[in-house]
């Protein structure tokens, strides 16, 4: 804990975003529900140019996944929406 793993992954995803050739494909990070807000806060702080989608809760059906660089979801949501994700 506290080793900067989230920031390292965000840096990798930002590099992927800027160096991506061809069609845009968002990345999906599956994290425990208790860490979704932490990921959002860290992304705003260290990679503000990443378009992050909080794909949790009842309003996720209206989310436009292709418009984002990073989709954050939980293990339970992934099981329910695996085909969509």
C-alpha positions as CSV (number, residue, x, y, z in Angstrom):
1,X,0.0,0.0,0.0
2,X,1.2,3.5,-0.7
3,X,3.7,2.4,-3.4
4,X,2.2,4.5,-6.2
5,X,0.6,1.6,-8.2
6,X,-2.4,3.6,-9.2
7,X,-0.4,6.5,-10.4
8,X,1.9,4.1,-12.4
9,X,-1.2,2.5,-14.1
10,X,-2.6,6.0,-14.8
11,X,0.7,7.0,-16.4
12,X,0.7,3.9,-18.6
13,X,-2.9,4.5,-19.7
14,X,-2.1,8.1,-20.5
15,X,0.8,7.0,-22.6
16,X,-1.4,4.5,-24.3
17,X,-4.0,7.2,-25.0
18,X,-1.5,9.5,-26.6
19,X,0.3,6.8,-28.6
20,X,-2.7,4.9,-29.8
21,X,-2.9,4.3,-33.6
22,X,-6.1,3.4,-35.2
23,X,-9.5,3.4,-33.6
24,X,-9.9,4.6,-30.0
25,X,-10.3,1.8,-27.5
26,X,-10.9,2.6,-23.8
27,X,-9.2,0.6,-21.0
28,X,-11.2,-1.0,-18.2
29,X,-10.0,-1.1,-14.6
30,X,-11.8,-3.5,-12.3
31,X,-11.4,-2.3,-8.7
32,X,-13.1,-2.9,-5.4
33,X,-16.1,-0.5,-4.9
34,X,-14.2,1.2,-2.0
35,X,-11.4,2.2,-4.4
36,X,-13.4,3.7,-7.3
37,X,-13.4,7.2,-5.8
38,X,-9.7,6.9,-5.0
39,X,-9.0,6.1,-8.7
40,X,-11.1,9.0,-9.8
41,X,-9.3,11.4,-7.5
42,X,-5.9,10.1,-8.5
43,X,-6.8,10.4,-12.2
44,X,-7.9,14.1,-11.7
45,X,-4.7,14.8,-9.9
46,X,-2.1,13.0,-11.9
47,X,-3.7,12.4,-15.4
48,X,-6.3,15.1,-15.8
49,X,-6.5,14.7,-19.5
50,X,-7.8,11.1,-19.2
51,X,-11.5,10.9,-19.6
52,X,-12.6,8.6,-16.8
53,X,-16.0,6.9,-16.6
54,X,-17.4,5.7,-13.2
55,X,-19.2,2.6,-14.6
56,X,-21.0,1.7,-11.3
57,X,-24.5,2.1,-9.9
58,X,-27.9,2.2,-11.5
59,X,-27.1,5.0,-14.0
60,X,-24.4,3.0,-15.8
61,X,-26.8,1.9,-18.6
62,X,-26.7,5.5,-20.0
63,X,-22.9,5.7,-20.0
64,X,-21.2,6.1,-23.3
65,X,-18.1,3.8,-22.9
66,X,-16.4,4.7,-26.3
67,X,-16.3,8.4,-25.3
68,X,-13.8,7.7,-22.4
69,X,-10.2,6.6,-22.0
70,X,-10.6,4.7,-18.8
71,X,-13.7,2.9,-17.5
72,X,-13.7,2.1,-13.8
73,X,-16.0,-0.7,-12.7
74,X,-16.3,-3.1,-9.8
75,X,-16.1,-6.9,-9.7
76,X,-19.8,-7.4,-9.3
77,X,-20.7,-5.0,-12.1
78,X,-18.2,-6.7,-14.4
79,X,-20.0,-10.0,-13.8
80,X,-23.4,-8.5,-14.6
81,X,-22.2,-6.5,-17.6
82,X,-19.3,-8.6,-19.0
83,X,-20.8,-8.7,-22.5
84,X,-21.1,-5.0,-22.7
85,X,-17.7,-4.3,-21.3
